[in-house]
């Protein structure tokens, strides 16, 4: 989760069009994607 926040923040530094405010690097879309990845890992374990 922290890596996603860091990647989003870094992407915003490189591309001002996708910049997210500090503290908002993690949004609902990110949460849904993370949930899907975690469920896939858990269900395939």
N, C-alpha and C positions, 0 to 999 in steps of 0.2 A: 504494500500500500504506500509506503514511504517512497519507494522507487517511482511509482506512478506520479506522485505529487512532484517529485524532483524532475522527472522527465517533462511533465506539463509546464513546470516553471521554466526549465531550460528552453523548451520549444518557444515559449512566449518571449524569451529574451532574443531569440534568433528571428522570430516572425511576429512583428507587432500586431498583425491581424488576429492572432490567436492568443494574445496575451491575456492572462488571468490575473486578477488582483491577488496580492499576497494574502494567503489564508484561504483563498478560493481555488486552489490548484486541483482540488478534488471535488467533482460534481456528481450529480445523479447518474449521468451516463457512465462515468468512471466506476461508480459503485455497482451498477448493473453488470458491466463487463467483468468486474472483479468477482462478483457473485457467481456469474456463469462459469468462469474459470475454476473457481473453488469447488463448485458443485460437480463439475466434470472430474476434477481430481479426486474428490471424495467418492463419487459414485463408481469410479473405475479402480478404486483401491482394493 
